[in-house]
Structures are given as C-alpha cells and as structure tokens.
Amino acid sequence: MIETSTIPNGEAPMSWFKIFSRKSKPGHSAASAAPGVAAPSVVVPAAEAPAAVAPEVSPAADPLAENGLPKIAIITGASRPGSVNKSVAEWVLAQVADRTDADVELVDIADFSLPLLDEAYPAAYQNYQNPATKAWSAKVSEFDGFIFVVHEYNHTAGPVLTNALSYLNAEFNNKVAGFVSYGSAGGARAVEHLREILSELQVAHVRNQVMFSLFNDFENFSEFKPTEQNAGTLAPMVDQVVSWAKGFATIR
C-alpha cells in the first residue's frame, strides 16, 4: 500500500509519489491542443500566479570558510533516563579536546525534545512547521562532520537517534560520519543499520569504528571505564573523520 498524506492546506489526500511528481514536465503547457490545432493562449493574472516558495530553513554557510577548520559534532544517541550514552559522548569529547585540526562540539539530542516524527512534509522539502525541528535543523547545518555515539537496542540503533535523523535531509548531505558504539556485541549491529540510513542521507561514513563492550568497558554495566585497547581505536577513527570532512567541504 502507498502511504498517503493530507497536506495542511486542506487538499485531498494523495500519495507522496503524486506530491513529488505533480509538477509539469518541461516543454508541456498547461492546456493541451488536438493535433494540428494551435493551442489557445492562456494568460494567468498576476494576482493568481503562484509565488515561488523558498525553504524556511537553509543549511548554514560552510564553516570551513570561516577559520579553515572542519567543525565536528559528537551526537548522542539516547535520551532515556539513566542511560550511559552521554557519559560515553563526554569521554569522546575529552579525548579530542586537544586536537588542533578541528573544532569539536558535543550535541545532546535530548536538548531538542524532538517528539516522534510529526512534520507534515517530507524532510526534503525543508518546510518545517515546528520550533524543535527548526532548532535541530539549524544546529546540524553548522557542522562538516559527525561522530555518532550509538548504543545497540533490539539489534539496531536506538529509536531516539533514528527518529532525529528522520527529521532532516539536506542538512546532512555531502558530509562525513564516524561511530563510537557500545553494546553486548560492541554495538556492531546498530552501526550496520545506521550506515544504511546515513547512506540515504548522502553522508559518507568512515571505515574505522570504535566499539565498546558492556562486559569489558563498563563496570556493573553502568559506569563507563574503557579498556586501553578499545580506547586506543578512537584517534584513528577521528583522523579519518577530520580528513574526510575537509575533502567533502570542497564539493558542497
């Protein structure tokens, strides 16, 4: 079954396919004429001509143009009370704080209070209606790359992160991502699924990945204490993210 939606202006429900394809094809006029008969001239009064609609939210200017350094966001992947996700993200921030080749910032998804996806228009339209969406869009637009802190939940990425990604599209295009994951299997399955989502958002994702085990890198499954071996995999991953972020800035 094709999903249908009712557009807020009161139009009849239609499929997303029809919404995206209802523009006239190039070379076709609004009025068709029979073969051999000249098409009548149609004049549209100025007052009735549809006005061009610009997106409400546009991606910010490329941060590399300001200081020559890529701007990288460490994005949390959970907001559940008692989650260890933010403590892992804060550890990542502390490890990269001394780098001089990038500006790094911690972005906590919980700060945006995003409900279950409730925008009426597809994200590609950038026709955002809700203040929380607009704030999330503006923040993501600031960055050249991302480090997602991902936990595995039901053999996939956590719902808070996948929901947040569903709100946006263009804000992520032609940027880069790396992953710090954790779980009973190191979060490997969560990242596998997340890579597929990011590919659709046109985000390049580096090969190197940091994986922490709930059994070896957490005390009592609650206090983050990474082993030296697993902690040592962070720097090579960040190196890739930074270098790729610089490269992708040239094609945006």
N, C-alpha and C positions, 0 to 999 in steps of 0.2 A: 504493500500500500504506500502511495506517495503522501508524504506529510503535507498537510495544508495549514494555512495560517490566515487569520483575519488581520488586515492592516488597520492601524488605529483610525484612519480617516473614514471608516465605515464601508469600504468597498467589500464586495462579496468575497468569500474565502477562495483562495486559489493556491495551487501548488507552488513551492519555491522555484520549481523549474519554470513555471509561467512568469513568475515575478522577474526572474533574471533574463528571460528571453522575450519580454513583451516590447522591447524597443524595435523600431522599424529597421529593416535591413538597408544597408547603403544602396542608393540607386532606386529605391522603391518610393513612390509617392503615396500620400495618404488616400488619394482617390484613384482607383484603377479604371482604365478605359478599355472598351472592347477592341479587338484587333482592327486596325485601320481607322479608328475613330480617335480624334485628338482628345486628350484628357482635358476636362474643364479646368479653368483657372480657379484656384481656391485661395482666398485671401483670409488670413486669420487676423482679426482685430488685435491691435497691440495690447489691449487690456486683457485679452483672453490667452495670449501666447504664454506658454509655460515658462516660468523663470528657471534659470539654471540653479541647481541645488548643490551647494558646496558641502563637503563633510563638516560636521560640527567639530570634530576633533581631528587634527592633523599631527603626524609624527613630528617631534621636535627636531630642530636643526642638528646635524651630525655633531656630536660632542668633540670628535677629533679636530674639528675646525677651530675649536677654542684654545686648546693647550697641547694638541698633538698626542695626547694620551687616550687610549680607549677607556671607556667607563664601563665597569663590570658590576652587575648586581648579583649578590648572593641571595637567592629567593628561597624562603622557607616553603615547606610542602605540607604543613599541617597546622591546624589551629585548635585541636582538641585539648581540653584542659588536662594537664599532666603529661602532655607529650614531651618527648626529649628532643624533638625536631629543632627547636630554636637553640637549644644548648649546643647541638652539633653545628648549626649555622654560625653561632657566635665563636666557636672554636675555629672554624674555617676563616672567619674574618680576622681573628687574632694571628693566625699563621701567615696571612698575606699582607698584614698591615704595613710591613716594612718594604714592600715592593715599590720600586720607583718607575716601573714601566706601565702602570695602570692606576686608575682611580677606582677603588672598590668600595661598595656600599651594601649594607645589609638591608634587604627589603622584606618585611614581615607581612605575609598575606593577611594575617589576622587584623592588621591595621586598617584594611579596606572594607571589612564587613560585607563582603560580596555574598548575596543570597544565592540560592540555586538559580542558575541562569534564567533571567527574567526579562531580557531585552526582546522587543517585538521584532526587530530587524536582524538579519544575519550580520555577523561581525564585519564582513567585507564591506558593508555599506558605511560603517563608521557613523551611523545615525543613532548615536547613543542617547537614551532618554533619562537615565538615572545618574544622580551625582556620584554614586560609588563607582560606576563604570567609567565615567569621565575622569575621575581621580586616578583610577587604575591605569587607564589608557595614557594619561599624561606622565605617570611615573615610568611605565615600561618604555615609553618613547625616548626617555633620557639616555638609554643605555645602548652600548655597542655589543654587549655580550652578557651571558648569564651563567651562573653556577647554581644549579637546582639541588637543593638538599631534599632527598627523596626517601621516604620510607615505603616498605612494601606492605600492602594491605590487600588481602584476598588475591594474592598472586599478581597484583598490578600496582600502579601508582595510586597514592591516596586521593580520595574524591575531592578534597579541598583544592589541590593543585590542578587536577584536570578540569574542574569547574572554572577556576580562574583563567586557565588557558583558553577555554571556550569563549570567553567574553571578547577576545581581541583577535586581530589577524595582521593587518598591515604594520602594526607597531612591532611585530616580531620579524618581519620579512628581512632576508639577507643579513642576518646576524648569526651569532655563534653561541653554542651552549656546551657546558661540561656538567658532570654529575658527581655528587657525593651521596652515596646511598647506604642504607643500612636495613637489616632485617635478618631473619633466620637463615637466609641464603645470601646475605650480603646486599639484599635489595636488587639483585641482578635482574629478576623478572620484572620488577617495577620499571627499571630503566629501559628494558627492551621495549615495553609498551610505550613509554614516554618518548623514545626515539621516533616511533611511528607518528605520534601526534605532532611532534616538532617538525618532522619532515613535511607534513601537510601545511604547516605554518611557515615553510621556507626558512627554517632555522637549521644551520649546519651544526652537527654535533661531533665533538672530537672523540677519537678512539679511546684515549686514556680515561680510566674511570676509577674513582675511589670507592671502595666497598668495605663497610664495617659490619662485623658480625655481632648479633645480640648476645652471643655466648662468650665471645672473647674480648670485645671492645666496650662492653657495658658491665658495670658492677650491679648485681641484682637486677639486671635488665632495665635499670632506670638511671644510673649515673654514668655519664659518658667518660670513659677512660681508654682512649685508643691505644692499641699496641704500637710499638715503634715501627714495625714492618708496614702496617696498614697506613699509619700516619705519613710515612715516607712517600706514599704514592700521590699525595696531594700536589706537591710542587710541579712534577712533570705534567699533570693534567692542566694546572693553571697556566703553565708555559704555553701549552697548545692553545688554550682559550685566548690568551692575550695576543699571540702572533696571528691567529686566525681573525680576531676582531679587527686588527689593523688592516688586514688584507680585504676584508669584506666592506670596510668603510669606503674603499675606493670604487665600489660598484653600486653603492646606494645613491 
